[in-house]
């Protein structure tokens, strides 16, 4: 009875072939998604190089794509494995995608601080609370110790509280969403309307009280009130047009504060908020309140003359009275060019005729006054003041690590006060500039005096030995990173390390390109660096002259440059970097390891790797016994050193139900062609590819670890899924990954060959070189091919049966030919030789041994 | 032939402020061009009337006034003004429409820094040649 019931309830017998075909369809989808996901990742990583311009919609669309591709893989894997990974993989994938979306959508929060912070408590790290302008001024006063006015900052937290308390946040949002903007005039009308709303809104009583009290606590009741919006310098190009109120009275500070907040609602800002949704957190307005300095003279200076940086001078512009006239050009200012070398002589002075000045009115506000002719003609600064200003400019440059644009004023007592300092943008020096000759008198003999400059500059720091990509997080800030071989992964720390030295590599390598964008002084081909330089040792790297000194060479260091401002401050770029940390690192490196499990997937890359591996297992391993029972999977008996399994979906083999088949049994046209290519008499399968001596030694020295893996991988499996016209060939040899997917028939329009190759045991330079080589060959064969990193993909479509078949044969030949070539491609010259050999139909790789080739 | 030593002036229009900041930084870093930016396409005609520009670079997809509309607005003010349109990936049809409406060229986001620098250079050269041609015809 029970037996009967069991048989009755049992699912009907599935047709094994239908089931396999469905399975194959899921597998195909998974493979497609895998390819697309890897391509998306490579595309995003490529954007880290700094060579690209992209916006946040790029990030959104790529994250969407990746989310679909990877969750699609997870879904296919579950379909393939009867939901074996349902309970663990799906939530892991969802969590990673959710974390990524959180980063993507994050609007920077407003730090929870008191309403008011005294200037004496400010430093650069408080920029998110008080805006860059006030944070910098605090840094100048407190950390550098230069004179700045007394004052305080009204924080972003106060702004947020104001907008929430007065329900302005809601009201402004409502007005913006209903606003009917047709032209510039309607925009201006709304701008005025919103500004009026801000002026009328009540301040929280405790904020109002604090403003009155603190405003009156300054040494003078006359104040300068200026905007210091958070993110003004980085995210919002329409910022920097906000109000500054000069010489206003402390009794009315609450009103002045609202005036500055109102100035945030310019036409441009409104346009932005109307269409990007108004958020109280975007561009929060912090405000600086400073004791007004009744200025005798004021102006701006650049610590390095941007028009002629090679002249090495400080450029000072000054006028009588308040500085506004020096900035807006109301009066042509005095110009002083001062040498940047002690004792700072004035190299050039141009004293202008300055008939008027802007000064503080005794009853508040500012006014223009006429100057007597004598003063109008006189320089507004004494030589002592000029010299002091130059010294200050250099001190600020030294502290902030790059040339500065500085606002200064001279008080009535002749004392100099700094009002603002910010980075000065200089044109980038040309990359191909001649290497500078070494310093005439090095203070100590260099430790190393060879290498190839990848990125110029000078830097000092403690040596940190970098051994493996996984250890990138262990690199301390300010380190001189010393490694055997270049690693593009160093990009993750390039904003905080001092220099990079590698024993091999090239200035056009991936890492070098990245280092260049970050302006990290970098030397490659520094043989012996990992033995000569001791971990923890202090060294100075002069990348321009390819010299590495023991200790700190102060004189050389004066030319130190910081990472490229353009990228360091770009929020979209920084967001991409944060996103990629959850996307591209690969933690699941070895499928044989017990750690290779779903629970250890921490990135999308891990997920793709895991799904792909498990899908191939699911296609072949668990079903192997069953399939052998049902005569579906056969092993190919061949003299090729390949562990090759065949799944015939019907008609691809002459025979069925055999454990082993021979090549003669193969009917699949594309597979036949591929095997013909593998068997090309010119190809040597036996033995190692012997690279040239130099290349071999450096490969051997630097990829020992990976070589081991490559060896082990030679026993890896290859799978061919076939029909009479179709082939999906998946070959995994250690770190190499080759896929050929093809359809060959009489119907020209259906014909295609897709080819993909990735990975390898050698370093990324060599792998990329192989990718380049393959691309060139594929192009020659008529493929449309492209590379991304070490991944090369090509596709050829709609050729005739004969042409497609011939190309398929060459594709097989190419796979055999290039199988270990990455180890040998030590330079572009070697690559060119190999390319030439392939074109000459010499597949022996004798070209790697020039003497032999010449002798033969 | 007259050598114009004045730096060439470029107006960049994009509704994403960060994109403007980035483009401006790149152009200022790598070239001698003068760059004005706005996130507000409504401002463009005012800006063009207020001062002289040699080139307009505009995003295609913007609220209220899109890049296609903007081409008409710019051409009405200065028919000889070269316009470079920035399009998102996968919107090639709109890019072609922009060219038909008189844009000089289009460039697809994301793009290489070098690509935009080269496109700008070509556009400015084209403008100079157009100017010289017009001069020759007058003679």
Interface residues (C-beta under 8 A of the other chain):
Chain A: X47 X51 X52 X53 X54 X55 X56 X57 X58 X61 X181 X183 X184 X187 X234 X235 X236 X237 X238 X267 X268 X271 X272 X274 X275 X276 X425 X427 X428 X565 X566 X570 X571 X572
Chain B: X14 X15 X16 X17 X18 X19 X20 X21 X22 X23 X24 X25 X26 X28 X29 X30 X32 X37 X38 X39 X40 X42 X43 X46 X63 X64 X88 X89 X109 X110 X111 X112 X113 X114 X116
